Structures are given as C-alpha cells and as structure tokens.
C-alpha cells in the first residue's frame, strides 16, 4: 500500500506546481489578459459584438478523456474561442443589457480568494472573511437608510438576492400552503423576470400576481395600487407583498417609493425593493432623493456588479429584520456543532440558500479600499450624464422617438417613420445593422407592444466617444429612411 501511495503522490504532483512552474503559468495567463485589456478600447480589434459565431471542431472536447496541453496552447484556445464570438461584456461598447463591470482590482481580489480559498460561509471557519462581508453589508444598508440591525448576504447576483428576500417575506407573512391561493403579490409588468422566478422557486407560484398600471414615466401608480388592494380585500383575498423597482431594466424607472411605503404600512404588507440596477446611484447627491422611501421597505436588493462595476456574480440582499431570514435559511447539523455558538456572529450560510460560499466580499472590499469611493461616484455621474446626452442627441433626429426621459442611465427609443408595423420593422433593422457592425452593442425589448431599442450605459469603460459611435450609427440609418419609406 505504501508503494501505491507514493506512486499516486508522484502522479498528482502536477496539481502543486513549484515556484518556477507557477511563474511560467502566470506569465502566460498575464500575457493573455494584458493583450485583452490593451485592446479593449479599440472597437476595431475588439468589437463589442461578433454576430457570426465561429465553427470549432474541438469546442466540445471531453476534458476527462483529452490529453493535457501546454499553457500557451490553452491561452491561444481561449483567445480564439472565448474572445472571438458573441458579446464582449467587458467592452465599453456594451450598451445592451445592463452591463456588468469587471474592474481590474476585483480580478486581483478573485485571484487572492482563489489561492487562499477561504470558506466564507461560516464565521467559526473564517471570521475575517465573514466580518468583511458584514462590514460591506452594513455600509450598503447605511446607504439606503436601513438600521445597523438589518442583515444580508453577498450573493451571486440579483436573482439569488431577490430569492433570499422573497423567501424571507414568505416567512414573515406566515404564508402557508393553506393560505397561498388567497395571497396577493403586487408589482408591475416591468418587474425583472428574476422576481417571477424567485416567486416560483420560493413556493409562491400559486399566489395571485397583480401588475399595477404605470404612469407615462413607466412608474407604478399608487392610486391604482390602492384601488386594487381594496378590491382584493372585498373579494376575500389578502394583500401581502408589494414589489417595487428602483431602476427597471427596460426604462431605468424608479417607482414612487414614498407613496408605496405609505400604502404598505396602511395595509400591513411587506415591501420589497428591487434596486439591483439603480441602487448605487444613491451615491450621487442629486439622485438620492429619488430613492426616498426605500428606507421604509422591509427588504431590498442592490447589485455591486452593476452600480459598482464589479465582476459578474456579486449581488447584495438586505432584510431589515433578522428573524424571517434566519427562519427561512438557518440550519443545524451534528457535523457543524463546533461552529454553533451564541458568542459567534451570524454566518452567511444561515442567511442564504448557499452553504458553499465563495469569498466574494474581497472583490468588493479591495477596490473600494484601494481607490476610495470617489472614482465610483465619478463613473456613475458620467454614465448618468452620458444618458442625458444620448437622449438630447436622439431628439435631434426626426425619425427617432424617445419613450421617456432617462431617469438613470437607460435610454429607450425607436424609429418612428410610419405606421406601427413599419416602425417595428425599421427599428429591428436598425438593431440588426448595429449588431452587424459590432463596434457597439444595443439590445431590444417590447414596451407597450412596441419594438424598442435600449441603450443601457453602465460600463465603467463607456465614455463620450463610445456613445458618439452609437449615435452616428443611428444617424446614418435614419438618413436613409426617406428612400426606404418611399
């Protein structure tokens, strides 16, 4: 047996490279990433979107059967297969979906977290990692006006963060299988689809979902909400959960949170605010008043991988009162008895569905402590002003129609050169031409049944020249319209 153990140790030594081998690996990886970053602002060499996918023979190679390759070969594969097709989310030209970030300091933090492999799920196991997460959560709670006693979690994104909050609401409202069909959830048709998904996964699928009508700025109308609640009460239903948005995906709209909070308090409801996209705009003094009322909600979600430009996989859930969160997610197990003590801080594993917990806090902590908050504020203000600039320039194009003034950093518009069917067709053709060009990337949606284009400005790499590129493509297309329509 000893001979076999020595043989297996020898075979597995490749998993523990020595200093010289690590340097070789590191040099090759850094060469790849440096080339990627050096080209990121050149939309000719590194377009935001490549619409023609490349056919590759070895893409589906089974790694459990394939022989090992040298690191240079593997980096070459990544460059050819990963970087040369589809959307480049790291590009400043990504103006389509709400862009994720990817600031460099966070990549270094992820490298450190992967090397030291701290398990950040239980305080007993890694107190410093958990304290770091709690400190970041307290800072975000303070930003939105929540008390220091609130709890939260740095999750993998808005989807899991919203799930944490809605399941906590279910527990706080004591929604049971016997009462669920008489339970009413109020939101709007512009609520992010992950909220519908969280309702389904969280066992609330059989509840009644009401879409509250919107005003001309695509915000919930409180007077209509109140009418719907009163009607539901007359029908013997229980108004229970109000889901508001602070920065909708399609329009960037912020619901009237103060008035909604008045209604939720009047009827004893739980109010949840999805501020995944918009929440960190509260760092801007001139925009913070628009979020007034979020501090009166019971739970909220903000995504640092949006408003703080961190890498994908960083979402924050905040709940004002700990009890329902613990009731929904806390657990005990014999093999965890060492980690259970009243003297220890709350563990993230007791505040979310995750037991396995990546050290995500480091990717948020390192750039904030390294750069301070002011560069983040400056970048957010720049994106806000870019959106206002884009809207102003689009208004100068006769064939373009804005759906409303941008409230944050999303501009939604369409071609308006004829009847509705023609406008839809031309708007789609415009988007296709932008995708075929590839230098910048916009996305589409349907709002009030109309095909629209979305220019979502939130990448820290998006600057004036980027949006000027997008505007020029719109102008060029619009200049051809008289001949097209005729």
Long-range contacts (C-beta under 8 A, 24 or more apart in sequence): 24-71, 25-71, 28-71, 28-72, 28-75, 29-71, 29-75, 31-75, 32-75, 32-78, 32-79, 33-107, 35-79, 36-79, 36-83, 36-90, 37-104, 40-90, 40-91, 40-92, 40-461, 41-92, 41-461, 43-91, 43-93, 43-438, 43-439, 43-440, 43-469, 44-439, 46-83, 46-88, 46-91, 47-88, 47-91, 47-93, 47-438, 47-439, 48-87, 48-88, 48-91, 48-92, 48-93, 48-94, 48-95, 48-438, 48-439, 48-440, 48-441, 49-86, 49-87, 49-88, 49-93, 49-435, 49-438, 49-440, 49-441, 50-84, 50-85, 50-86, 50-88, 50-438, 51-435, 51-436, 51-438, 52-85, 53-85, 53-86, 54-80, 54-81, 54-84, 54-85, 56-80, 56-81, 87-441, 88-441, 89-312, 90-461, 91-441, 91-459, 91-461, 92-459, 92-460, 92-461, 92-462, 92-463, 92-466, 93-439, 93-440, 93-441, 93-462, 93-466, 93-469, 93-470, 94-440, 94-441, 94-459, 94-462, 95-440, 95-441, 95-442, 95-455, 95-456, 95-457, 95-459, 95-462, 95-466, 95-467, 95-470, 96-441, 96-442, 96-443, 96-454, 96-456, 97-249, 97-443, 97-456, 98-249, 98-277, 98-306, 98-410, 98-456, 98-458, 99-306, 99-456, 99-458, 99-459, 99-462, 100-305, 100-306, 100-310, 100-311, 100-312, 101-305, 101-306, 101-308, 101-309, 101-310, 101-311, 101-459, 101-460, 102-309, 102-310, 102-311, 102-312, 103-309, 103-310, 103-311, 103-367, 103-460, 105-366, 105-367, 105-370, 105-371, 106-310, 106-311, 106-363, 106-364, 106-366, 106-367, 107-311, 108-366, 109-362, 109-363, 109-365, 109-366, 109-367, 110-311, 110-362, 110-363, 112-362, 112-366, 113-358, 113-359, 113-360, 113-362, 113-363, 116-359, 117-359, 118-359, 119-356, 119-357, 119-359, 120-348, 120-357, 120-358, 120-359, 120-360, 120-361, 121-347, 121-348, 121-349, 121-354, 121-355, 121-356, 121-357, 122-336, 122-339, 122-347, 122-348, 122-349, 122-357, 123-339, 123-344, 123-345, 123-346, 123-347, 124-338, 124-339, 124-340, 124-341, 124-344, 124-347, 125-339, 126-359, 127-345, 129-359, 129-361, 129-362, 130-345, 130-347, 130-348, 131-345, 132-361, 132-362, 132-365, 133-348, 133-360, 133-361, 134-345, 134-346, 135-365, 136-316, 136-361, 136-364, 136-365, 136-368, 137-316, 137-318, 140-279, 140-302, 140-316, 140-318, 141-318, 143-279, 143-280, 143-282, 143-283, 144-275, 144-279, 144-282, 144-291, 144-294, 144-295, 144-300, 144-302, 144-318, 145-294, 145-295, 146-295, 146-300, 146-318, 146-320, 147-320, 149-320, 149-321, 149-322, 150-318, 150-319, 150-320, 150-321, 150-322, 151-318, 151-319, 151-322, 151-325, 151-326, 151-346, 151-351, 152-316, 152-317, 152-318, 152-319, 152-351, 153-316, 153-317, 153-348, 153-351, 153-352, 154-304, 154-314, 154-315, 154-316, 154-348, 154-360, 154-361, 154-364, 155-315, 155-316, 155-317, 155-352, 155-354, 156-313, 156-314, 156-315, 156-354, 156-360, 157-276, 157-303, 157-305, 157-312, 157-313, 157-314, 157-315, 158-192, 158-194, 158-274, 158-276, 158-301, 158-303, 158-315, 159-194, 159-197, 159-198, 159-315, 160-315, 160-317, 160-352, 160-353, 160-354, 161-276, 161-301, 161-303, 161-315, 161-316, 161-317, 162-192, 162-194, 162-195, 162-198, 162-272, 162-274, 162-276, 162-301, 162-317, 163-197, 163-198, 163-201, 163-202, 163-353, 164-317, 164-319, 164-325, 164-328, 164-329, 164-351, 164-352, 164-353, 165-272, 165-299, 165-300, 165-301, 165-317, 165-318, 165-319, 166-195, 166-198, 166-199, 166-202, 166-204, 166-241, 166-243, 166-272, 166-299, 167-198, 167-202, 167-203, 167-328, 167-329, 168-299, 168-319, 168-324, 168-325, 168-327, 168-328, 168-329, 169-241, 169-270, 169-272, 169-298, 169-299, 169-324, 170-202, 170-203, 170-204, 170-328, 171-324, 171-327, 171-328, 172-270, 172-298, 172-321, 172-323, 172-324, 173-240, 173-241, 173-270, 175-204, 175-207, 175-240, 179-238, 180-204, 180-206, 180-207, 181-206, 181-207, 181-208, 182-208, 182-236, 182-237, 182-238, 183-207, 183-208, 183-237, 183-238, 183-240, 183-241, 184-208, 184-209, 184-210, 184-229, 184-232, 184-237, 184-238, 184-239, 184-240, 184-241, 185-209, 185-210, 185-240, 185-241, 185-242, 185-243, 186-210, 186-212, 186-225, 186-228, 186-229, 186-239, 186-241, 186-242, 186-243, 187-211, 187-212, 187-242, 187-243, 187-244, 187-245, 188-212, 188-214, 188-220, 188-245, 188-248, 188-255, 189-214, 190-214, 190-218, 190-245, 190-248, 190-249, 190-250, 190-251, 190-253, 191-243, 191-245, 191-248, 191-274, 192-245, 192-248, 192-249, 192-274, 192-276, 195-243, 195-274, 207-240, 207-241, 208-232, 208-237, 214-253, 216-404, 217-251, 217-253, 217-404, 217-405, 217-407, 218-248, 218-250, 218-251, 218-253, 218-403, 218-404, 218-447, 219-253, 219-254, 219-255, 219-256, 220-244, 220-245, 220-255, 220-256, 220-260, 222-256, 222-259, 222-260, 222-262, 222-263, 225-260, 225-263, 226-263, 229-263, 229-267, 239-267, 239-269, 240-269, 240-270, 241-269, 241-270, 241-272, 242-269, 242-270, 242-271, 242-272, 243-272, 243-273, 243-274, 244-271, 244-272, 244-273, 244-274, 244-297, 245-273, 245-274, 245-275, 245-278, 246-273, 246-274, 246-275, 246-277, 246-278, 246-279, 246-291, 246-294, 246-300, 247-275, 247-276, 247-277, 247-278, 247-279, 247-281, 247-407, 247-408, 248-277, 249-277, 249-410, 250-410, 250-412, 250-445, 250-447, 250-452, 250-454, 251-403, 251-404, 251-407, 251-410, 251-412, 251-447, 252-277, 252-278, 252-387, 252-406, 252-407, 252-408, 252-409, 252-410, 252-456, 253-404, 253-407, 254-278, 254-290, 254-291, 254-407, 254-408, 256-293, 257-291, 257-292, 257-293, 257-294, 257-296, 257-297, 258-292, 258-293, 258-296, 259-293, 260-293, 261-293, 261-296, 261-297, 264-296, 264-297, 265-296, 270-298, 270-299, 271-296, 271-297, 271-298, 271-299, 272-297, 272-298, 272-299, 272-300, 272-301, 273-297, 273-299, 273-300, 273-301, 274-300, 274-301, 275-300, 275-301, 275-302, 276-301, 276-302, 276-303, 276-306, 276-315, 277-303, 277-306, 277-307, 277-408, 277-458, 278-307, 278-408, 279-303, 279-307, 280-304, 280-306, 280-307, 280-308, 280-376, 280-380, 281-307, 281-380, 281-384, 281-408, 281-409, 283-307, 283-373, 283-376, 283-377, 283-380, 284-377, 284-380, 284-381, 284-384, 287-384, 287-408, 290-407, 304-364, 306-458, 307-380, 307-458, 308-364, 308-367, 308-368, 308-376, 309-376, 309-379, 309-458, 309-459, 309-460, 310-363, 310-364, 310-367, 311-363, 313-358, 313-360, 314-360, 314-363, 314-364, 317-352, 322-346, 325-351, 326-350, 326-351, 329-353, 379-460, 382-463, 383-409, 383-457, 383-458, 383-462, 384-408, 384-409, 386-457, 386-462, 386-463, 386-464, 386-467, 387-411, 387-455, 387-457, 389-464, 389-467, 390-455, 390-457, 390-467, 390-470, 390-471, 393-471, 394-471, 394-474, 397-474, 397-475, 397-478, 398-478, 399-478, 399-481, 400-474, 400-478, 403-447, 403-452, 409-456, 409-457, 409-458, 410-454, 410-455, 410-456, 410-457, 411-454, 411-455, 411-457, 412-445, 412-447, 412-452, 412-453, 412-454, 412-455, 413-452, 413-453, 413-455, 414-450, 414-451, 414-452, 414-453, 415-477, 415-478, 415-481, 417-481, 417-485, 418-485, 420-450, 422-485, 423-450, 423-451, 424-450, 424-451, 426-481, 426-484, 427-451, 427-452, 427-453, 429-477, 430-474, 430-477, 433-473, 433-477, 434-470, 434-473, 437-473, 439-469, 439-473, 440-466, 440-469, 440-470, 440-473, 442-470
